[in-house]
């Protein structure tokens, strides 16, 4: 009986000590969180660029490590197709070949891919899709400026670096409708077809 009492008291003391350590650790973490969450004043998010505004000149980095500027002047009547993609985006794997084919089949279109993800995964994605000489760049700056939140998002820039269109795309028809609208050759059939594809995608 005495032995049981001694053992129970010893276990109680151990439990009290462990509890004291846990309370001390929690108090310390609460202090750290309090410092991190301290009020820092009103913060205003930068508004996204609107259609018709010129984007700032941003230097991106290719998968090979070289600089690639976006926002600079292009040849007259050129349209730059900036497609935001990621290796873990299943729709991107279908949209990239379609966008590449559209760009290759229409003079004045330049496709640029902006990848979000680890460099080895982006390189593997490029090799798997056999993109040839299509520029593939990385960096968060352009996505932040354009406030791209979902993928795949296609952004169209004119020869002066002015934002002409920004939409999430799922099919080749949507890509072609965007380009037709920007180039002023939009037809009712193209618009209706794009709307039907959007409804089917949803």
PAZAPA-4460 file (N, C-alpha, C; in steps of 0.05 Angstrom, whole numbers, plus 32768, in hexadecimal, padded with zeros to 4 digits):
% residues 202
    n_x    n_y    n_z   ca_x   ca_y   ca_z    c_x    c_y    c_z   seq   type   mol
   8010   7FE8   8000   8000   8000   8000   8011   8019   8000     1      X     A
   8026   8019   8011   8038   8030   8012   8047   8033   7FF8     2      X     A
   804E   801D   7FEB   805C   801F   7FD2   804B   802B   7FBC     3      X     A
   8032   8023   7FBC   801F   802E   7FA8   801C   804C   7FAC     4      X     A
   801A   8055   7FC5   8018   8072   7FCB   8030   8081   7FC1     5      X     A
   8048   8076   7FC6   8060   8084   7FBE   8061   8086   7FA0     6      X     A
   805A   8070   7F92   805B   8070   7F75   8047   8084   7F69     7      X     A
   802F   8085   7F75   801B   8098   7F6B   8024   80B5   7F70     8      X     A
   8031   80BB   7F87   803B   80D6   7F8C   8051   80DD   7F78     9      X     A
   8062   80C9   7F72   8078   80CE   7F5F   806D   80D4   7F43    10      X     A
   8059   80C5   7F3B   804C   80CA   7F21   803F   80E5   7F20    11      X     A
   8032   80EC   7F37   8025   8106   7F38   8039   811D   7F35    12      X     A
   8050   811A   7F43   8065   812E   7F41   806F   8130   7F24    13      X     A
   8073   811A   7F17   807C   811A   7EFB   8068   8128   7EE9    14      X     A
   804E   8122   7EEE   8039   812E   7EDE   8038   814C   7EE2    15      X     A
   803D   8155   7EFB   803D   8172   7F01   8054   817F   7EF3    16      X     A
   806B   8173   7EF3   8083   817E   7EE6   807E   8180   7EC8    17      X     A
   8074   816A   7EBC   806E   816B   7E9F   805A   8180   7E98    18      X     A
   8045   8182   7EA8   8031   8197   7EA3   803C   81B3   7EA5    19      X     A
   804E   81B7   7EB8   805B   81D1   7EBB   806C   81D8   7EA3    20      X     A
   807A   81C4   7E98   808B   81C8   7E80   8079   81CF   7E68    21      X     A
   8062   81C1   7E66   8050   81C6   7E4F   8045   81E2   7E51    22      X     A
   803C   81EA   7E69   8031   8205   7E6D   8046   821A   7E66    23      X     A
   805F   8216   7E6E   8074   8229   7E68   8078   822B   7E4A    24      X     A
   8079   8214   7E3D   807D   8214   7E20   8066   8222   7E11    25      X     A
   804D   821D   7E1A   8036   822B   7E0E   8037   8249   7E13    26      X     A
   803F   8251   7E2A   8040   826D   7E30   8055   827B   7E1F    27      X     A
   806B   826D   7E1A   8080   8278   7E09   8076   827B   7DEC    28      X     A
   8068   8267   7DE2   805D   8268   7DC7   8048   827D   7DC4    29      X     A
   8038   8281   7DD8   8023   8296   7DD7   8031   82B1   7DD6    30      X     A
   8047   82B5   7DE4   8056   82CE   7DE2   8061   82D2   7DC6    31      X     A
   806B   82BD   7DBA   8076   82C0   7D9F   8060   82C7   7D8B    32      X     A
   8049   82B9   7D8D   8033   82BF   7D7B   8028   82DB   7D80    33      X     A
   8028   82E4   7D98   801F   82FF   7D9E   8030   8314   7D90    34      X     A
   804B   830F   7D90   805D   8322   7D82   8058   8321   7D64    35      X     A
   8054   8309   7D59   8050   8307   7D3C   8036   8313   7D33    36      X     A
   8021   8311   7D44   8007   831B   7D3C   8001   8336   7D46    37      X     A
   8015   8344   7D50   8010   835F   7D5A   8006   8371   7D44    38      X     A
   7FF5   8384   7D4A   7FEA   8396   7D35   8000   83A5   7D27    39      X     A
   7FFE   83A6   7D0C   8012   83B5   7CFC   8006   83CB   7CEC    40      X     A
   7FED   83D2   7CF2   7FE0   83E8   7CE3   7FD1   83DD   7CCC    41      X     A
   7FC1   83EE   7CC0   7FB0   83E6   7CA9   7FC2   83E0   7C91    42      X     A
   7FBC   83C9   7C85   7FCB   83C1   7C6D   7FB8   83BF   7C55    43      X     A
   7FC0   83CB   7C3F   7FB0   83CB   7C27   7FBD   83BB   7C12    44      X     A
   7FAF   83A7   7C07   7FBA   8396   7BF2   7FBC   83A6   7BD8    45      X     A
   7FD2   83A2   7BCA   7FD5   83B0   7BB0   7FC1   83A6   7B9D    46      X     A
   7FB2   83B8   7B8F   7F9E   83AF   7B7C   7FAB   83A2   7B64    47      X     A
   7F9D   838E   7B58   7FA7   8381   7B40   7FA5   8395   7B29    48      X     A
   7FB7   8391   7B16   7FB7   83A2   7AFE   7F9D   839C   7AEE    49      X     A
   7F91   83B1   7AE4   7F79   83AF   7AD4   7F80   83AD   7AB7    50      X     A
   7F6D   83A2   7AA7   7F71   83A1   7A8A   7F74   83BD   7A7F    51      X     A
   7F88   83C1   7A6F   7F8E   83DB   7A65   7FA6   83E9   7A72    52      X     A
   7FAF   83DD   7A89   7FC7   83E8   7A96   7FE0   83D9   7A8D    53      X     A
   7FF6   83E8   7A8C   800F   83DC   7A85   801C   83CF   7A9E    54      X     A
   8027   83B8   7A9B   8034   83AB   7AB1   8051   83B6   7AB4    55      X     A
   805C   83B6   7ACB   8077   83C0   7ACE   808A   83AB   7AC2    56      X     A
   80A1   83B4   7ABA   80B5   83A2   7AAE   80C0   8390   7AC5    57      X     A
   80BD   8376   7AC2   80C5   8364   7AD7   80D9   8350   7ACB    58      X     A
   80EF   834C   7AD9   8103   8339   7AD0   80FE   831E   7ADD    59      X     A
   80F6   830A   7ACD   80F1   82EF   7AD7   810A   82DF   7AD2    60      X     A
   810A   82C6   7ADB   8121   82B4   7AD7   8118   829A   7AC9    61      X     A
   8127   8293   7AB4   8120   827A   7AA6   8129   8262   7AB6    62      X     A
   8120   824A   7AAE   8128   8232   7ABB   8146   822D   7AB9    63      X     A
   8152   823A   7AA5   816F   8237   7AA1   817F   824C   7AB2    64      X     A
   8170   825E   7ABF   817D   8271   7AD0   8183   828C   7AC4    65      X     A
   817A   8291   7AAB   817F   82AB   7A9E   8168   82BE   7AA2    66      X     A
   816E   82D7   7AA0   8159   82EC   7AA4   8146   82ED   7A8C    67      X     A
   812D   82F2   7A91   8119   82F4   7A7C   8106   830A   7A83    68      X     A
   8107   8321   7A74   80F6   8338   7A7B   80D9   8334   7A71    69      X     A
   80C6   833D   7A80   80AA   833E   7A78   80A0   835A   7A7D    70      X     A
   8092   8366   7A6A   8088   8381   7A6C   8096   8394   7A59    71      X     A
   80AA   838A   7A4B   80B8   839B   7A38   80A9   839C   7A1D    72      X     A
   80B1   83AF   7A0C   80A3   83B2   79F2   80A9   839B   79E0    73      X     A
   8095   8393   79D0   8098   837D   79BD   8095   8388   79A1    74      X     A
   8096   8376   798D   8091   837E   7971   8074   8388   796E    75      X     A
   806F   8398   795A   8055   83A3   7955   8040   838D   7952    76      X     A
   8029   8390   795E   8013   837D   795C   8019   8362   7969    77      X     A
   802E   8360   7978   8034   8347   7986   8023   8345   799F    78      X     A
   801D   832C   79A6   800E   8326   79BF   801E   8311   79CE    79      X     A
   8024   8317   79E7   8032   8304   79F8   801E   82F5   7A09    80      X     A
   801E   82DB   7A07   800D   82C9   7A17   801D   82C0   7A2F    81      X     A
   8016   82CA   7A47   8023   82C2   7A5F   8011   82AE   7A6E    82      X     A
   8019   8295   7A6F   8009   8280   7A7B   8015   8277   7A95    83      X     A
   8006   827A   7AAB   800F   8272   7AC5   8007   8255   7ACA    84      X     A
   801B   8244   7AD1   8016   8227   7AD4   8026   821D   7AEC    85      X     A
   8021   8203   7AF2   802F   81F6   7B08   8030   81D8   7B02    86      X     A
   8044   81CA   7B0B   8047   81AD   7B06   8030   819C   7B12    87      X     A
   8025   81A5   7B28   8010   8196   7B35   7FF4   819F   7B2D    88      X     A
   7FF2   81AE   7B17   7FD8   81B7   7B0C   7FD1   81A5   7AF4    89      X     A
   7FBD   8193   7AF8   7FB6   8180   7AE2   7FAB   818E   7AC9    90      X     A
   7F9D   81A4   7ACD   7F92   81B2   7AB5   7FA8   81BF   7AA5    91      X     A
   7FBD   81C8   7AB3   7FD4   81D5   7AA5   7FE0   81C2   7A91    92      X     A
   7FE1   81A8   7A97   7FEE   8195   7A85   7FDE   8193   7A6B    93      X     A
   7FC5   819A   7A6B   7FB4   8199   7A53   7FB5   81B4   7A45    94      X     A
   7FB6   81CA   7A54   7FB4   81E4   7A49   7FCF   81ED   7A3C    95      X     A
   7FE5   81E5   7A47   7FFF   81ED   7A3D   8003   81E5   7A1F    96      X     A
   7FFF   81CC   7A18   8002   81C4   79FC   7FEF   81D4   79E9    97      X     A
   7FD6   81D9   79F3   7FC3   81E8   79E3   7FCC   8204   79DE    98      X     A
   7FD6   8211   79F4   7FE0   822D   79F1   7FF9   822E   79DF    99      X     A
   800A   821A   79E1   8022   8219   79D0   801A   8216   79B3   100      X     A
   8006   8205   79AE   7FFD   8201   7992   7FF1   821A   7987   101      X     A
   7FE1   8228   7997   7FD4   8241   798E   7FE9   8256   7988   102      X     A
   7FFD   8258   7999   8013   826C   7994   8023   8265   797B   103      X     A
   8028   824B   7977   8038   8243   7960   8029   8247   7946   104      X     A
   800F   8246   7947   7FFF   8247   792E   7FF6   8263   7927   105      X     A
   7FFC   8277   7938   7FF4   8292   7932   800B   82A5   7934   106      X     A
   8012   82B3   791F   8028   82C7   7920   8023   82DD   7934   107      X     A
   8038   82E5   7941   8036   82FC   7954   802F   82F4   7970   108      X     A
   802A   82DA   7975   8025   82D0   7990   803E   82C5   799C   109      X     A
   8044   82CC   79B5   805B   82C2   79C3   8052   82B6   79DE   110      X     A
   8057   829C   79E1   804F   828F   79FA   8066   828F   7A0D   111      X     A
   805F   8297   7A26   8073   8297   7A3C   8065   8288   7A53   112      X     A
   8072   8274   7A5E   8067   8265   7A75   8074   826F   7A8F   113      X     A
   8063   8273   7AA3   806D   827B   7ABD   8066   8265   7AD0   114      X     A
   807B   8257   7ADA   8077   8240   7AEB   8078   8246   7B09   115      X     A
   8066   8238   7B17   8065   823B   7B34   806B   821F   7B40   116      X     A
   8082   821C   7B4C   8089   8202   7B57   80A7   81FF   7B59   117      X     A
   80B0   81E7   7B62   80CD   81E1   7B65   80D9   81DF   7B49   118      X     A
   80F2   81E9   7B47   8100   81EA   7B2D   8103   81CE   7B20   119      X     A
   810A   81B9   7B2F   810C   819E   7B22   80F1   8195   7B17   120      X     A
   80DB   819B   7B24   80C1   8193   7B1A   80B9   81A3   7B01   121      X     A
   80C0   81BD   7B01   80BB   81CD   7AE9   80CB   81C4   7AD1   122      X     A
   80E4   81BD   7AD6   80F5   81B3   7AC0   80EB   8199   7AB6   123      X     A
   80E2   8187   7AC7   80D7   816E   7ABF   80BD   8172   7AAF   124      X     A
   80AD   8186   7AB7   8094   818C   7AA9   809B   8196   7A8D   125      X     A
   80AF   81A7   7A8A   80B6   81B1   7A70   80BF   819B   7A5D   126      X     A
   80D0   8189   7A68   80DA   8173   7A57   80C3   8160   7A4F   127      X     A
   80B1   815B   7A62   809B   8149   7A5C   8088   8153   7A47   128      X     A
   8083   816E   7A47   8071   817A   7A33   807E   8182   7A19   129      X     A
   8099   817F   7A18   80A8   8184   79FF   80A1   81A0   79F5   130      X     A
   80A8   81B5   7A04   80A1   81D0   79FE   80B4   81DF   79EB   131      X     A
   80C9   81D2   79E4   80DC   81DE   79D1   80E7   81F8   79DB   132      X     A
   80E4   820D   79CB   80F0   8227   79D2   80DE   823A   79E1   133      X     A
   80C8   8230   79EC   80B5   8241   79FB   80C2   824A   7A14   134      X     A
   80C4   8265   7A19   80D0   826E   7A32   80C0   8264   7A4B   135      X     A
   80CF   825A   7A5E   80C3   8250   7A77   80D1   825D   7A8E   136      X     A
   80C3   826F   7A9C   80D0   8280   7AB0   80C3   827A   7ACC   137      X     A
   80D2   8283   7AE0   80C8   8280   7AFC   80CB   829B   7B0A   138      X     A
   80BF   829C   7B22   80C0   82B4   7B32   80A4   82BD   7B39   139      X     A
   80A1   82C7   7B52   8086   82CE   7B5B   807E   82EB   7B54   140      X     A
   8090   82FB   7B4A   808A   8317   7B46   8073   831C   7B34   141      X     A
   8073   830F   7B1D   805E   8315   7B09   8042   830C   7B13   142      X     A
   8041   82F5   7B20   8028   82EB   7B2B   801D   82FE   7B41   143      X     A
   802F   830A   7B50   8027   831D   7B65   801C   8337   7B58   144      X     A
   802A   8340   7B44   8021   8359   7B36   8006   8355   7B2A   145      X     A
   8002   833E   7B1D   7FE8   8338   7B10   7FD4   832B   7B22   146      X     A
   7FDD   8324   7B3B   7FCC   8317   7B4F   7FBE   82FE   7B43   147      X     A
   7FCF   82EC   7B39   7FC6   82D3   7B2E   7FC3   82C0   7B46   148      X     A
   7FAA   82B6   7B4A   7FA5   82A5   7B61   7F9E   8289   7B59   149      X     A
   7F96   8284   7B40   7F8E   8269   7B38   7F9C   8262   7B1E   150      X     A
   7F9F   8248   7B19   7FAD   823F   7B01   7F9B   822C   7AF2   151      X     A
   7F9F   822B   7AD7   7FB1   823C   7AC7   7FA3   8256   7AC0   152      X     A
   7FB2   826C   7AC3   7FA8   8286   7ABC   7FB8   8291   7AA4   153      X     A
   7FAA   829A   7A90   7FB7   82A5   7A78   7FB4   82C4   7A78   154      X     A
   7FCB   82D1   7A75   7FCC   82EE   7A73   7FD6   82F6   7A58   155      X     A
   7FC8   8309   7A4B   7FD1   8312   7A31   7FDB   832F   7A33   156      X     A
   7FF3   8333   7A28   7FFF   834E   7A28   8004   8356   7A0B   157      X     A
   7FFF   8370   7A06   8004   8379   79EB   8021   8382   79E7   158      X     A
   8027   838D   79D0   8043   8394   79CA   804F   83A9   79DC   159      X     A
   803E   83B8   79EB   8048   83CC   79FD   8048   83C3   7A1A   160      X     A
   8042   83A9   7A1F   8041   839E   7A3A   8028   83A5   7A49   161      X     A
   8013   83AD   7A3A   7FF9   83B4   7A46   7FE8   839B   7A4A   162      X     A
   7FDD   8398   7A61   7FCC   8381   7A67   7FB2   8383   7A57   163      X     A
   7FAD   836F   7A46   7F96   836F   7A35   7F81   835A   7A3E   164      X     A
   7F89   8345   7A4C   7F76   8331   7A55   7F83   8320   7A6B   165      X     A
   7F73   8316   7A7D   7F7D   8304   7A92   7F66   82F2   7A9B   166      X     A
   7F68   82D8   7A95   7F53   82C6   7A9A   7F5E   82AA   7AA1   167      X     A
   7F4F   829B   7AB1   7F55   827E   7AB5   7F4C   826F   7A9C   168      X     A
   7F5D   825E   7A91   7F56   8250   7A78   7F57   8232   7A7D   169      X     A
   7F45   8223   7A70   7F44   8206   7A72   7F46   81F8   7A57   170      X     A
   7F40   8207   7A42   7F3F   81FA   7A27   7F4C   820C   7A13   171      X     A
   7F51   8200   79FB   7F5D   820F   79E5   7F49   8224   79DB   172      X     A
   7F2F   821E   79DC   7F1B   8231   79D3   7F1B   824A   79E3   173      X     A
   7F1F   8248   79FD   7F21   8260   7A0E   7F39   8271   7A07   174      X     A
   7F4F   8264   7A02   7F68   8272   79FA   7F64   8281   79E0   175      X     A
   7F58   8274   79CC   7F54   8280   79B2   7F40   8297   79B4   176      X     A
   7F2B   8294   79C5   7F18   82AA   79C8   7F25   82C3   79D5   177      X     A
   7F36   82BE   79E9   7F44   82D5   79F5   7F55   82E4   79E1   178      X     A
   7F64   82D5   79D1   7F76   82E1   79BD   7F66   82F0   79A8   179      X     A
   7F50   82E4   799F   7F3F   82F1   798B   7F33   830B   7996   180      X     A
   7F2B   830B   79AF   7F21   8324   79BB   7F36   8339   79BD   181      X     A
   7F4E   8332   79C4   7F64   8345   79C7   7F6C   8351   79AC   182      X     A
   7F6B   8340   7998   7F73   8349   797D   7F5C   8356   796D   183      X     A
   7F45   8357   797A   7F2E   8365   796D   7F20   8354   7959   184      X     A
   7F25   833A   7959   7F18   8328   7945   7F05   8315   7952   185      X     A
   7EFA   831E   7969   7EE7   830C   7978   7ECD   8309   7968   186      X     A
   7EC4   82F0   7967   7EAA   82EA   795A   7E97   82E0   796E   187      X     A
   7E7D   82E2   7968   7E69   82D8   797B   7E6C   82BA   797E   188      X     A
   7E74   82AC   7969   7E77   828F   796B   7E8D   8288   797E   189      X     A
   7EA3   8297   797D   7EBA   8292   798F   7EB2   8297   79AC   190      X     A
   7EA3   82AC   79B1   7E9A   82B3   79CC   7E87   829E   79D6   191      X     A
   7E73   8296   79C6   7E60   8282   79CF   7E6D   8267   79D4   192      X     A
   7E80   8260   79C3   7E8E   8247   79C7   7E9E   8247   79E0   193      X     A
   7EAB   825E   79E6   7EBB   8260   79FF   7EA8   825F   7A17   194      X     A
   7E91   826C   7A16   7E7E   826B   7A2C   7E74   824E   7A31   195      X     A
   7E6F   823F   7A1C   7E66   8224   7A1F   7E7B   8213   7A2C   196      X     A
   7E95   8217   7A23   7EAB   8208   7A2F   7EAE   820E   7A4C   197      X     A
   7EAB   8228   7A54   7EAD   822F   7A70   7E97   8222   7A80   198      X     A
   7E7F   8220   7A75   7E69   8213   7A84   7E6E   81F5   7A87   199      X     A
   7E79   81E9   7A71   7E7F   81CD   7A73   7E96   81C7   7A86   200      X     A
   7EA9   81DA   7A88   7EC0   81D6   7A9A   7EB6   81D7   7AB7   201      X     A
   7EA3   81EA   7ABC   7E98   81ED   7AD7   7E87   81D4   7ADE   202      X     A
***
